[in-house]
Every structure is written in structure tokens, then in C-alpha cells.
């Protein structure tokens, strides 16, 4: 099992981040849906009495989606790909500031592959050591990766001048640009993304 925890500090309050998250998820789903391909929403409903993170989060919004990927890959891969391998299932329990997402491929890999992503948003600078309450055996496997949105390298294909944190200044809040030791000066919240990957297929497991 591969376990990585990404800590991403953002120049936003926890409440402000929730607004941005809802917007970005809606925009991504809209862009990928249509023509029988993209995102298929099977369930979108409130949940209650479903305990997460030691029972501290028990209610929120549950979604169940299918991602149809056949149109996203080259034709020769579609020809070679086994039946069911181009369909990814996603279940999510959003109890903000906590969220759990489970990604699987029941049509082909079945129980041999899954990804669990747990995120927790806290008003700190990413200095808490075990917010996801991992047991000792999993804590030993965990790798912590600090992400600095202002200074970490980015590929040229993903770079947009209008979205560069080193240059952008919010007209609404007056925050930015993010330069120097911005984390120590800014209003921040940290997102602790915990990713657990289990895959018993050698062709996939080796790179992971």
C-alpha cells in the first residue's frame, strides 16, 4: 500500500475555501459531461449517521459518480483495453471540512485496485502531525509532502500568467501576490490530503 499526505497551505479561510471548492467541482463536472461520455452522476443526496474520522463527522452530502474514459484515450488503447477498464467509479462523503473519496474500477480490477483520498481543512500552517488519526502501522508508511503553491515548480503547459500566485492580487480581499515567506504573513488554512493506493496488478503497482 502506498500512503502519501499532501499538505497544501492556501491564503484563504476555511469558509472561503469551501466556496471555491464547490465552484471548481461544479465547473469540472460541467466540462466533462455530455454526449454519453464524461461524468455520470448516479446519486447525489444527504447522508446522516455515517461516522468518519473517529465519529467526529457524521453528516453531509454523498455522491456516486461514474467516469467514462474511453473518449479520453487514443483509439489504439480503446481497442486493447479490457472490457470495463475504461470506467472509473467514485464515491464521496463530503462533510466539510472533512471529505472522503473512494475511487475504484469494479468492472475490471474489482477489489484489486482502489484509491482512498481523505481531506481535512484546518486553520493552520500544516504543522499538525497526524490529523487523519492513522494507526502506527500505517503512520510508518506515510510520506508527508509539503506543497507551496507560490514557489513549487510547475510545467509550462500548466502555467497561466493570470493565475500565477506570485503576480495575482485579489481585488476583493487585497491578498497577494504571494512572495517570500508568505505563509508566515498571510491568513491561511491548510488542506491535509491523505492518499492511500492499493493495487495488486503488477503492471500498475510497480510505478506506484
Rosetta constraint file for C-alpha pairs under 8 A:
AtomPair CA 1 CA 196 HARMONIC 6.86 0.50
AtomPair CA 1 CA 197 HARMONIC 5.77 0.50
AtomPair CA 1 CA 198 HARMONIC 5.01 0.50
AtomPair CA 1 CA 199 HARMONIC 7.44 0.50
AtomPair CA 2 CA 141 HARMONIC 7.31 0.50
AtomPair CA 2 CA 142 HARMONIC 7.70 0.50
AtomPair CA 2 CA 195 HARMONIC 7.85 0.50
AtomPair CA 2 CA 196 HARMONIC 5.68 0.50
AtomPair CA 2 CA 197 HARMONIC 5.10 0.50
AtomPair CA 2 CA 198 HARMONIC 6.71 0.50
AtomPair CA 2 CA 208 HARMONIC 7.07 0.50
AtomPair CA 3 CA 138 HARMONIC 7.65 0.50
AtomPair CA 3 CA 141 HARMONIC 6.13 0.50
AtomPair CA 3 CA 142 HARMONIC 4.83 0.50
AtomPair CA 3 CA 143 HARMONIC 6.47 0.50
AtomPair CA 3 CA 194 HARMONIC 7.22 0.50
AtomPair CA 3 CA 195 HARMONIC 5.66 0.50
AtomPair CA 3 CA 196 HARMONIC 4.64 0.50
AtomPair CA 3 CA 197 HARMONIC 6.59 0.50
AtomPair CA 4 CA 142 HARMONIC 5.35 0.50
AtomPair CA 4 CA 143 HARMONIC 4.77 0.50
AtomPair CA 4 CA 144 HARMONIC 6.01 0.50
AtomPair CA 4 CA 145 HARMONIC 7.30 0.50
AtomPair CA 4 CA 194 HARMONIC 5.92 0.50
AtomPair CA 4 CA 195 HARMONIC 5.28 0.50
AtomPair CA 4 CA 196 HARMONIC 6.77 0.50
AtomPair CA 5 CA 142 HARMONIC 6.78 0.50
AtomPair CA 5 CA 143 HARMONIC 6.05 0.50
AtomPair CA 5 CA 144 HARMONIC 4.79 0.50
AtomPair CA 5 CA 145 HARMONIC 6.08 0.50
AtomPair CA 5 CA 192 HARMONIC 6.63 0.50
AtomPair CA 5 CA 193 HARMONIC 5.41 0.50
AtomPair CA 5 CA 194 HARMONIC 4.34 0.50
AtomPair CA 5 CA 195 HARMONIC 6.16 0.50
AtomPair CA 6 CA 144 HARMONIC 6.04 0.50
AtomPair CA 6 CA 145 HARMONIC 4.84 0.50
AtomPair CA 6 CA 146 HARMONIC 5.93 0.50
AtomPair CA 6 CA 147 HARMONIC 6.76 0.50
AtomPair CA 6 CA 191 HARMONIC 7.87 0.50
AtomPair CA 6 CA 192 HARMONIC 5.91 0.50
AtomPair CA 6 CA 193 HARMONIC 4.95 0.50
AtomPair CA 6 CA 194 HARMONIC 6.44 0.50
AtomPair CA 7 CA 126 HARMONIC 5.94 0.50
AtomPair CA 7 CA 144 HARMONIC 7.40 0.50
AtomPair CA 7 CA 145 HARMONIC 6.24 0.50
AtomPair CA 7 CA 146 HARMONIC 4.94 0.50
AtomPair CA 7 CA 147 HARMONIC 5.90 0.50
AtomPair CA 7 CA 190 HARMONIC 6.49 0.50
AtomPair CA 7 CA 191 HARMONIC 5.68 0.50
AtomPair CA 7 CA 192 HARMONIC 4.70 0.50
AtomPair CA 7 CA 193 HARMONIC 6.24 0.50
AtomPair CA 8 CA 126 HARMONIC 7.34 0.50
AtomPair CA 8 CA 146 HARMONIC 6.43 0.50
AtomPair CA 8 CA 147 HARMONIC 4.99 0.50
AtomPair CA 8 CA 148 HARMONIC 6.66 0.50
AtomPair CA 8 CA 149 HARMONIC 7.49 0.50
AtomPair CA 8 CA 190 HARMONIC 5.51 0.50
AtomPair CA 8 CA 191 HARMONIC 5.17 0.50
AtomPair CA 8 CA 192 HARMONIC 6.65 0.50
AtomPair CA 8 CA 193 HARMONIC 7.87 0.50
AtomPair CA 9 CA 125 HARMONIC 6.18 0.50
AtomPair CA 9 CA 126 HARMONIC 6.67 0.50
AtomPair CA 9 CA 147 HARMONIC 7.10 0.50
AtomPair CA 9 CA 148 HARMONIC 6.79 0.50
AtomPair CA 9 CA 149 HARMONIC 7.55 0.50
AtomPair CA 9 CA 183 HARMONIC 7.46 0.50
AtomPair CA 9 CA 188 HARMONIC 6.49 0.50
AtomPair CA 9 CA 189 HARMONIC 5.80 0.50
AtomPair CA 9 CA 190 HARMONIC 4.29 0.50
AtomPair CA 9 CA 191 HARMONIC 6.39 0.50
AtomPair CA 10 CA 149 HARMONIC 7.64 0.50
AtomPair CA 10 CA 188 HARMONIC 5.43 0.50
AtomPair CA 10 CA 189 HARMONIC 5.54 0.50
AtomPair CA 10 CA 190 HARMONIC 6.15 0.50
AtomPair CA 10 CA 191 HARMONIC 7.83 0.50
AtomPair CA 11 CA 175 HARMONIC 7.68 0.50
AtomPair CA 11 CA 183 HARMONIC 7.76 0.50
AtomPair CA 11 CA 186 HARMONIC 6.13 0.50
AtomPair CA 11 CA 187 HARMONIC 5.58 0.50
AtomPair CA 11 CA 188 HARMONIC 4.48 0.50
AtomPair CA 11 CA 189 HARMONIC 6.74 0.50
AtomPair CA 12 CA 16 HARMONIC 5.84 0.50
AtomPair CA 12 CA 17 HARMONIC 6.01 0.50
AtomPair CA 12 CA 187 HARMONIC 6.12 0.50
AtomPair CA 12 CA 188 HARMONIC 5.10 0.50
AtomPair CA 12 CA 189 HARMONIC 5.97 0.50
AtomPair CA 13 CA 17 HARMONIC 6.24 0.50
AtomPair CA 13 CA 123 HARMONIC 6.87 0.50
AtomPair CA 13 CA 187 HARMONIC 6.68 0.50
AtomPair CA 13 CA 188 HARMONIC 5.86 0.50
AtomPair CA 13 CA 189 HARMONIC 5.58 0.50
AtomPair CA 14 CA 18 HARMONIC 6.59 0.50
AtomPair CA 14 CA 97 HARMONIC 7.53 0.50
AtomPair CA 14 CA 121 HARMONIC 6.42 0.50
AtomPair CA 14 CA 122 HARMONIC 6.63 0.50
AtomPair CA 14 CA 123 HARMONIC 6.35 0.50
AtomPair CA 14 CA 189 HARMONIC 5.81 0.50
AtomPair CA 15 CA 19 HARMONIC 6.94 0.50
AtomPair CA 16 CA 20 HARMONIC 6.69 0.50
AtomPair CA 17 CA 21 HARMONIC 6.05 0.50
AtomPair CA 18 CA 22 HARMONIC 6.24 0.50
AtomPair CA 18 CA 96 HARMONIC 7.59 0.50
AtomPair CA 18 CA 97 HARMONIC 7.84 0.50
AtomPair CA 19 CA 23 HARMONIC 6.39 0.50
AtomPair CA 20 CA 24 HARMONIC 6.15 0.50
AtomPair CA 21 CA 25 HARMONIC 6.14 0.50
AtomPair CA 22 CA 26 HARMONIC 6.21 0.50
AtomPair CA 23 CA 27 HARMONIC 6.19 0.50
AtomPair CA 24 CA 28 HARMONIC 6.10 0.50
AtomPair CA 25 CA 29 HARMONIC 6.17 0.50
AtomPair CA 26 CA 30 HARMONIC 6.14 0.50
AtomPair CA 27 CA 31 HARMONIC 6.19 0.50
AtomPair CA 28 CA 32 HARMONIC 6.34 0.50
AtomPair CA 29 CA 33 HARMONIC 6.09 0.50
AtomPair CA 29 CA 39 HARMONIC 6.41 0.50
AtomPair CA 32 CA 37 HARMONIC 7.64 0.50
AtomPair CA 32 CA 38 HARMONIC 4.62 0.50
AtomPair CA 32 CA 39 HARMONIC 5.87 0.50
AtomPair CA 33 CA 37 HARMONIC 6.37 0.50
AtomPair CA 33 CA 38 HARMONIC 4.50 0.50
AtomPair CA 33 CA 39 HARMONIC 4.99 0.50
AtomPair CA 33 CA 40 HARMONIC 7.12 0.50
AtomPair CA 34 CA 38 HARMONIC 6.29 0.50
AtomPair CA 34 CA 39 HARMONIC 7.83 0.50
AtomPair CA 37 CA 67 HARMONIC 7.81 0.50
AtomPair CA 37 CA 68 HARMONIC 5.43 0.50
AtomPair CA 37 CA 69 HARMONIC 7.26 0.50
AtomPair CA 37 CA 70 HARMONIC 7.78 0.50
AtomPair CA 37 CA 71 HARMONIC 6.91 0.50
AtomPair CA 38 CA 67 HARMONIC 5.67 0.50
AtomPair CA 38 CA 68 HARMONIC 5.14 0.50
AtomPair CA 38 CA 69 HARMONIC 6.77 0.50
AtomPair CA 39 CA 65 HARMONIC 6.65 0.50
AtomPair CA 39 CA 66 HARMONIC 5.82 0.50
AtomPair CA 39 CA 67 HARMONIC 4.76 0.50
AtomPair CA 39 CA 68 HARMONIC 6.46 0.50
AtomPair CA 40 CA 65 HARMONIC 5.50 0.50
AtomPair CA 40 CA 66 HARMONIC 5.04 0.50
AtomPair CA 40 CA 67 HARMONIC 6.37 0.50
AtomPair CA 40 CA 68 HARMONIC 7.76 0.50
AtomPair CA 41 CA 63 HARMONIC 7.45 0.50
AtomPair CA 41 CA 64 HARMONIC 6.20 0.50
AtomPair CA 41 CA 65 HARMONIC 4.50 0.50
AtomPair CA 41 CA 66 HARMONIC 6.56 0.50
AtomPair CA 42 CA 63 HARMONIC 7.55 0.50
AtomPair CA 42 CA 64 HARMONIC 5.49 0.50
AtomPair CA 42 CA 65 HARMONIC 5.54 0.50
AtomPair CA 42 CA 66 HARMONIC 7.41 0.50
AtomPair CA 43 CA 62 HARMONIC 7.40 0.50
AtomPair CA 43 CA 63 HARMONIC 5.23 0.50
AtomPair CA 43 CA 64 HARMONIC 4.94 0.50
AtomPair CA 43 CA 65 HARMONIC 7.06 0.50
AtomPair CA 44 CA 61 HARMONIC 7.09 0.50
AtomPair CA 44 CA 62 HARMONIC 5.73 0.50
AtomPair CA 44 CA 63 HARMONIC 4.43 0.50
AtomPair CA 44 CA 64 HARMONIC 6.66 0.50
AtomPair CA 45 CA 61 HARMONIC 5.71 0.50
AtomPair CA 45 CA 62 HARMONIC 5.35 0.50
AtomPair CA 45 CA 63 HARMONIC 6.57 0.50
AtomPair CA 46 CA 59 HARMONIC 7.39 0.50
AtomPair CA 46 CA 60 HARMONIC 5.63 0.50
AtomPair CA 46 CA 61 HARMONIC 4.31 0.50
AtomPair CA 46 CA 62 HARMONIC 5.73 0.50
AtomPair CA 47 CA 58 HARMONIC 7.88 0.50
AtomPair CA 47 CA 59 HARMONIC 5.34 0.50
AtomPair CA 47 CA 60 HARMONIC 5.43 0.50
AtomPair CA 47 CA 61 HARMONIC 5.68 0.50
AtomPair CA 47 CA 62 HARMONIC 5.97 0.50
AtomPair CA 47 CA 93 HARMONIC 7.96 0.50
AtomPair CA 48 CA 58 HARMONIC 5.78 0.50
AtomPair CA 48 CA 59 HARMONIC 4.24 0.50
AtomPair CA 48 CA 60 HARMONIC 6.73 0.50
AtomPair CA 49 CA 58 HARMONIC 4.99 0.50
AtomPair CA 49 CA 59 HARMONIC 6.14 0.50
AtomPair CA 50 CA 55 HARMONIC 7.98 0.50
AtomPair CA 50 CA 57 HARMONIC 7.83 0.50
AtomPair CA 50 CA 58 HARMONIC 4.79 0.50
AtomPair CA 50 CA 59 HARMONIC 6.50 0.50
AtomPair CA 51 CA 55 HARMONIC 4.36 0.50
AtomPair CA 51 CA 56 HARMONIC 6.94 0.50
AtomPair CA 51 CA 57 HARMONIC 5.90 0.50
AtomPair CA 51 CA 58 HARMONIC 4.49 0.50
AtomPair CA 51 CA 59 HARMONIC 7.87 0.50
AtomPair CA 52 CA 56 HARMONIC 6.33 0.50
AtomPair CA 52 CA 57 HARMONIC 5.18 0.50
AtomPair CA 52 CA 58 HARMONIC 6.11 0.50
AtomPair CA 53 CA 57 HARMONIC 6.56 0.50
AtomPair CA 53 CA 132 HARMONIC 6.77 0.50
AtomPair CA 53 CA 133 HARMONIC 7.34 0.50
AtomPair CA 57 CA 95 HARMONIC 6.22 0.50
AtomPair CA 57 CA 98 HARMONIC 7.19 0.50
AtomPair CA 58 CA 95 HARMONIC 7.25 0.50
AtomPair CA 59 CA 95 HARMONIC 5.90 0.50
AtomPair CA 60 CA 93 HARMONIC 6.75 0.50
AtomPair CA 60 CA 94 HARMONIC 5.44 0.50
AtomPair CA 60 CA 95 HARMONIC 4.36 0.50
AtomPair CA 60 CA 96 HARMONIC 7.37 0.50
AtomPair CA 61 CA 93 HARMONIC 5.86 0.50
AtomPair CA 61 CA 94 HARMONIC 5.12 0.50
AtomPair CA 61 CA 95 HARMONIC 6.62 0.50
AtomPair CA 62 CA 91 HARMONIC 7.41 0.50
AtomPair CA 62 CA 92 HARMONIC 5.65 0.50
AtomPair CA 62 CA 93 HARMONIC 4.67 0.50
AtomPair CA 62 CA 94 HARMONIC 6.32 0.50
AtomPair CA 63 CA 90 HARMONIC 7.95 0.50
AtomPair CA 63 CA 91 HARMONIC 5.78 0.50
AtomPair CA 63 CA 92 HARMONIC 5.30 0.50
AtomPair CA 63 CA 93 HARMONIC 6.78 0.50
AtomPair CA 64 CA 89 HARMONIC 7.43 0.50
AtomPair CA 64 CA 90 HARMONIC 5.74 0.50
AtomPair CA 64 CA 91 HARMONIC 4.55 0.50
AtomPair CA 64 CA 92 HARMONIC 6.58 0.50
AtomPair CA 65 CA 89 HARMONIC 5.86 0.50
AtomPair CA 65 CA 90 HARMONIC 5.14 0.50
AtomPair CA 65 CA 91 HARMONIC 6.50 0.50
AtomPair CA 66 CA 87 HARMONIC 6.69 0.50
AtomPair CA 66 CA 88 HARMONIC 5.70 0.50
AtomPair CA 66 CA 89 HARMONIC 4.59 0.50
AtomPair CA 66 CA 90 HARMONIC 6.25 0.50
AtomPair CA 67 CA 87 HARMONIC 5.68 0.50
AtomPair CA 67 CA 88 HARMONIC 5.02 0.50
AtomPair CA 67 CA 89 HARMONIC 6.28 0.50
AtomPair CA 67 CA 90 HARMONIC 7.76 0.50
AtomPair CA 68 CA 86 HARMONIC 6.28 0.50
AtomPair CA 68 CA 87 HARMONIC 4.94 0.50
AtomPair CA 68 CA 88 HARMONIC 6.73 0.50
AtomPair CA 69 CA 73 HARMONIC 6.95 0.50
AtomPair CA 69 CA 86 HARMONIC 5.16 0.50
AtomPair CA 69 CA 87 HARMONIC 6.09 0.50
AtomPair CA 69 CA 88 HARMONIC 7.69 0.50
AtomPair CA 70 CA 78 HARMONIC 6.23 0.50
AtomPair CA 70 CA 86 HARMONIC 5.58 0.50
AtomPair CA 70 CA 87 HARMONIC 7.80 0.50
AtomPair CA 73 CA 77 HARMONIC 6.48 0.50
AtomPair CA 73 CA 78 HARMONIC 6.89 0.50
AtomPair CA 74 CA 78 HARMONIC 6.68 0.50
AtomPair CA 75 CA 79 HARMONIC 6.40 0.50
AtomPair CA 76 CA 80 HARMONIC 6.34 0.50
AtomPair CA 77 CA 81 HARMONIC 5.70 0.50
AtomPair CA 81 CA 85 HARMONIC 6.42 0.50
AtomPair CA 81 CA 86 HARMONIC 7.38 0.50
AtomPair CA 82 CA 108 HARMONIC 7.36 0.50
AtomPair CA 83 CA 107 HARMONIC 7.43 0.50
AtomPair CA 83 CA 108 HARMONIC 6.85 0.50
AtomPair CA 84 CA 105 HARMONIC 7.69 0.50
AtomPair CA 84 CA 106 HARMONIC 7.78 0.50
AtomPair CA 84 CA 107 HARMONIC 4.37 0.50
AtomPair CA 84 CA 108 HARMONIC 5.03 0.50
AtomPair CA 85 CA 105 HARMONIC 6.81 0.50
AtomPair CA 85 CA 107 HARMONIC 6.39 0.50
AtomPair CA 85 CA 108 HARMONIC 5.15 0.50
AtomPair CA 85 CA 109 HARMONIC 7.34 0.50
AtomPair CA 87 CA 105 HARMONIC 6.51 0.50
AtomPair CA 87 CA 107 HARMONIC 7.10 0.50
AtomPair CA 88 CA 103 HARMONIC 6.94 0.50
AtomPair CA 88 CA 104 HARMONIC 5.92 0.50
AtomPair CA 88 CA 105 HARMONIC 5.04 0.50
AtomPair CA 88 CA 106 HARMONIC 7.83 0.50
AtomPair CA 89 CA 103 HARMONIC 5.67 0.50
AtomPair CA 89 CA 104 HARMONIC 5.25 0.50
AtomPair CA 89 CA 105 HARMONIC 6.01 0.50
AtomPair CA 89 CA 106 HARMONIC 7.50 0.50
AtomPair CA 90 CA 101 HARMONIC 6.83 0.50
AtomPair CA 90 CA 102 HARMONIC 5.68 0.50
AtomPair CA 90 CA 103 HARMONIC 4.60 0.50
AtomPair CA 90 CA 104 HARMONIC 6.59 0.50
AtomPair CA 91 CA 101 HARMONIC 5.64 0.50
AtomPair CA 91 CA 102 HARMONIC 5.22 0.50
AtomPair CA 91 CA 103 HARMONIC 6.64 0.50
AtomPair CA 92 CA 99 HARMONIC 7.14 0.50
AtomPair CA 92 CA 100 HARMONIC 5.59 0.50
AtomPair CA 92 CA 101 HARMONIC 4.26 0.50
AtomPair CA 92 CA 102 HARMONIC 6.39 0.50
AtomPair CA 93 CA 99 HARMONIC 5.66 0.50
AtomPair CA 93 CA 100 HARMONIC 5.26 0.50
AtomPair CA 93 CA 101 HARMONIC 6.50 0.50
AtomPair CA 94 CA 98 HARMONIC 6.49 0.50
AtomPair CA 94 CA 99 HARMONIC 4.45 0.50
AtomPair CA 94 CA 100 HARMONIC 6.56 0.50
AtomPair CA 95 CA 99 HARMONIC 5.56 0.50
AtomPair CA 96 CA 120 HARMONIC 7.83 0.50
AtomPair CA 96 CA 121 HARMONIC 7.90 0.50
AtomPair CA 97 CA 119 HARMONIC 7.86 0.50
AtomPair CA 97 CA 120 HARMONIC 5.63 0.50
AtomPair CA 97 CA 121 HARMONIC 5.16 0.50
AtomPair CA 97 CA 122 HARMONIC 7.52 0.50
AtomPair CA 98 CA 118 HARMONIC 7.37 0.50
AtomPair CA 98 CA 119 HARMONIC 5.68 0.50
AtomPair CA 98 CA 120 HARMONIC 4.55 0.50
AtomPair CA 98 CA 121 HARMONIC 6.65 0.50
AtomPair CA 99 CA 118 HARMONIC 5.70 0.50
AtomPair CA 99 CA 119 HARMONIC 5.27 0.50
AtomPair CA 99 CA 120 HARMONIC 6.66 0.50
AtomPair CA 100 CA 116 HARMONIC 7.21 0.50
AtomPair CA 100 CA 117 HARMONIC 5.77 0.50
AtomPair CA 100 CA 118 HARMONIC 4.45 0.50
AtomPair CA 100 CA 119 HARMONIC 6.53 0.50
AtomPair CA 101 CA 116 HARMONIC 5.74 0.50
AtomPair CA 101 CA 117 HARMONIC 5.08 0.50
AtomPair CA 101 CA 118 HARMONIC 6.36 0.50
AtomPair CA 102 CA 114 HARMONIC 6.97 0.50
AtomPair CA 102 CA 115 HARMONIC 5.76 0.50
AtomPair CA 102 CA 116 HARMONIC 4.61 0.50
AtomPair CA 102 CA 117 HARMONIC 6.46 0.50
AtomPair CA 103 CA 114 HARMONIC 5.59 0.50
AtomPair CA 103 CA 115 HARMONIC 5.03 0.50
AtomPair CA 103 CA 116 HARMONIC 6.43 0.50
AtomPair CA 104 CA 109 HARMONIC 7.99 0.50
AtomPair CA 104 CA 110 HARMONIC 7.34 0.50
AtomPair CA 104 CA 113 HARMONIC 6.22 0.50
AtomPair CA 104 CA 114 HARMONIC 4.67 0.50
AtomPair CA 104 CA 115 HARMONIC 6.63 0.50
AtomPair CA 105 CA 109 HARMONIC 5.49 0.50
AtomPair CA 105 CA 110 HARMONIC 5.71 0.50
AtomPair CA 105 CA 113 HARMONIC 6.82 0.50
AtomPair CA 105 CA 114 HARMONIC 7.31 0.50
AtomPair CA 106 CA 110 HARMONIC 3.91 0.50
AtomPair CA 106 CA 111 HARMONIC 7.00 0.50
AtomPair CA 109 CA 113 HARMONIC 5.82 0.50
AtomPair CA 112 CA 198 HARMONIC 7.23 0.50
AtomPair CA 112 CA 199 HARMONIC 5.52 0.50
AtomPair CA 112 CA 200 HARMONIC 5.36 0.50
AtomPair CA 112 CA 201 HARMONIC 7.01 0.50
AtomPair CA 113 CA 197 HARMONIC 7.67 0.50
AtomPair CA 113 CA 198 HARMONIC 5.46 0.50
AtomPair CA 113 CA 199 HARMONIC 4.38 0.50
AtomPair CA 113 CA 200 HARMONIC 6.67 0.50
AtomPair CA 113 CA 201 HARMONIC 7.75 0.50
AtomPair CA 114 CA 197 HARMONIC 6.07 0.50
AtomPair CA 114 CA 198 HARMONIC 5.43 0.50
AtomPair CA 114 CA 199 HARMONIC 6.67 0.50
AtomPair CA 115 CA 195 HARMONIC 6.98 0.50
AtomPair CA 115 CA 196 HARMONIC 5.65 0.50
AtomPair CA 115 CA 197 HARMONIC 4.56 0.50
AtomPair CA 115 CA 198 HARMONIC 6.41 0.50
AtomPair CA 116 CA 194 HARMONIC 7.90 0.50
AtomPair CA 116 CA 195 HARMONIC 5.75 0.50
AtomPair CA 116 CA 196 HARMONIC 5.07 0.50
AtomPair CA 116 CA 197 HARMONIC 6.54 0.50
AtomPair CA 117 CA 193 HARMONIC 6.73 0.50
AtomPair CA 117 CA 194 HARMONIC 5.54 0.50
AtomPair CA 117 CA 195 HARMONIC 4.59 0.50
AtomPair CA 117 CA 196 HARMONIC 6.47 0.50
AtomPair CA 118 CA 132 HARMONIC 7.89 0.50
AtomPair CA 118 CA 192 HARMONIC 7.94 0.50
AtomPair CA 118 CA 193 HARMONIC 5.78 0.50
AtomPair CA 118 CA 194 HARMONIC 5.05 0.50
AtomPair CA 118 CA 195 HARMONIC 6.63 0.50
AtomPair CA 119 CA 191 HARMONIC 6.46 0.50
AtomPair CA 119 CA 192 HARMONIC 5.41 0.50
AtomPair CA 119 CA 193 HARMONIC 4.46 0.50
AtomPair CA 119 CA 194 HARMONIC 6.19 0.50
AtomPair CA 120 CA 131 HARMONIC 7.76 0.50
AtomPair CA 120 CA 132 HARMONIC 7.86 0.50
AtomPair CA 120 CA 191 HARMONIC 5.64 0.50
AtomPair CA 120 CA 192 HARMONIC 5.24 0.50
AtomPair CA 120 CA 193 HARMONIC 6.80 0.50
AtomPair CA 121 CA 189 HARMONIC 6.67 0.50
AtomPair CA 121 CA 190 HARMONIC 5.69 0.50
AtomPair CA 121 CA 191 HARMONIC 4.48 0.50
AtomPair CA 121 CA 192 HARMONIC 6.41 0.50
AtomPair CA 122 CA 189 HARMONIC 5.60 0.50
AtomPair CA 122 CA 190 HARMONIC 5.48 0.50
AtomPair CA 122 CA 191 HARMONIC 6.58 0.50
AtomPair CA 123 CA 188 HARMONIC 6.43 0.50
AtomPair CA 123 CA 189 HARMONIC 4.28 0.50
AtomPair CA 123 CA 190 HARMONIC 6.25 0.50
AtomPair CA 124 CA 188 HARMONIC 6.56 0.50
AtomPair CA 124 CA 189 HARMONIC 5.27 0.50
AtomPair CA 124 CA 190 HARMONIC 5.69 0.50
AtomPair CA 125 CA 183 HARMONIC 7.20 0.50
AtomPair CA 125 CA 188 HARMONIC 6.74 0.50
AtomPair CA 125 CA 189 HARMONIC 6.44 0.50
AtomPair CA 125 CA 190 HARMONIC 5.66 0.50
AtomPair CA 126 CA 146 HARMONIC 7.97 0.50
AtomPair CA 126 CA 190 HARMONIC 5.38 0.50
AtomPair CA 126 CA 191 HARMONIC 7.56 0.50
AtomPair CA 126 CA 192 HARMONIC 7.37 0.50
AtomPair CA 130 CA 134 HARMONIC 6.66 0.50
AtomPair CA 131 CA 192 HARMONIC 7.73 0.50
AtomPair CA 132 CA 194 HARMONIC 7.58 0.50
AtomPair CA 134 CA 138 HARMONIC 6.00 0.50
AtomPair CA 134 CA 139 HARMONIC 5.60 0.50
AtomPair CA 135 CA 139 HARMONIC 6.01 0.50
AtomPair CA 136 CA 140 HARMONIC 6.27 0.50
AtomPair CA 137 CA 141 HARMONIC 7.04 0.50
AtomPair CA 138 CA 142 HARMONIC 6.37 0.50
AtomPair CA 147 CA 152 HARMONIC 6.95 0.50
AtomPair CA 148 CA 152 HARMONIC 5.49 0.50
AtomPair CA 149 CA 165 HARMONIC 7.16 0.50
AtomPair CA 150 CA 164 HARMONIC 7.75 0.50
AtomPair CA 150 CA 165 HARMONIC 5.42 0.50
AtomPair CA 150 CA 166 HARMONIC 5.98 0.50
AtomPair CA 150 CA 178 HARMONIC 6.03 0.50
AtomPair CA 150 CA 179 HARMONIC 6.98 0.50
AtomPair CA 154 CA 158 HARMONIC 6.77 0.50
AtomPair CA 154 CA 159 HARMONIC 6.66 0.50
AtomPair CA 155 CA 159 HARMONIC 6.42 0.50
AtomPair CA 159 CA 163 HARMONIC 7.81 0.50
AtomPair CA 159 CA 164 HARMONIC 7.47 0.50
AtomPair CA 160 CA 164 HARMONIC 6.28 0.50
AtomPair CA 161 CA 167 HARMONIC 7.75 0.50
AtomPair CA 162 CA 167 HARMONIC 7.84 0.50
AtomPair CA 162 CA 168 HARMONIC 6.78 0.50
AtomPair CA 163 CA 167 HARMONIC 7.86 0.50
AtomPair CA 163 CA 168 HARMONIC 6.42 0.50
AtomPair CA 164 CA 168 HARMONIC 5.84 0.50
AtomPair CA 165 CA 169 HARMONIC 7.95 0.50
AtomPair CA 165 CA 176 HARMONIC 7.03 0.50
AtomPair CA 165 CA 177 HARMONIC 5.77 0.50
AtomPair CA 165 CA 178 HARMONIC 5.48 0.50
AtomPair CA 166 CA 176 HARMONIC 7.44 0.50
AtomPair CA 166 CA 177 HARMONIC 4.91 0.50
AtomPair CA 166 CA 178 HARMONIC 4.90 0.50
AtomPair CA 166 CA 179 HARMONIC 5.77 0.50
AtomPair CA 167 CA 176 HARMONIC 7.39 0.50
AtomPair CA 167 CA 177 HARMONIC 5.01 0.50
AtomPair CA 167 CA 178 HARMONIC 7.34 0.50
AtomPair CA 168 CA 176 HARMONIC 5.94 0.50
AtomPair CA 168 CA 177 HARMONIC 5.09 0.50
AtomPair CA 168 CA 178 HARMONIC 7.83 0.50
AtomPair CA 169 CA 174 HARMONIC 6.23 0.50
AtomPair CA 169 CA 175 HARMONIC 5.68 0.50
AtomPair CA 169 CA 176 HARMONIC 4.36 0.50
AtomPair CA 169 CA 177 HARMONIC 5.16 0.50
AtomPair CA 170 CA 174 HARMONIC 5.00 0.50
AtomPair CA 170 CA 175 HARMONIC 5.41 0.50
AtomPair CA 170 CA 176 HARMONIC 6.43 0.50
AtomPair CA 171 CA 175 HARMONIC 7.92 0.50
AtomPair CA 178 CA 182 HARMONIC 5.58 0.50
AtomPair CA 181 CA 185 HARMONIC 7.09 0.50
AtomPair CA 182 CA 186 HARMONIC 5.90 0.50
AtomPair CA 183 CA 187 HARMONIC 7.98 0.50
AtomPair CA 183 CA 188 HARMONIC 7.12 0.50
AtomPair CA 199 CA 204 HARMONIC 7.02 0.50
AtomPair CA 199 CA 205 HARMONIC 5.57 0.50
AtomPair CA 200 CA 204 HARMONIC 7.88 0.50
AtomPair CA 200 CA 205 HARMONIC 6.25 0.50
AtomPair CA 201 CA 205 HARMONIC 5.70 0.50
AtomPair CA 202 CA 206 HARMONIC 5.77 0.50
AtomPair CA 203 CA 207 HARMONIC 7.96 0.50
AtomPair CA 204 CA 208 HARMONIC 6.91 0.50
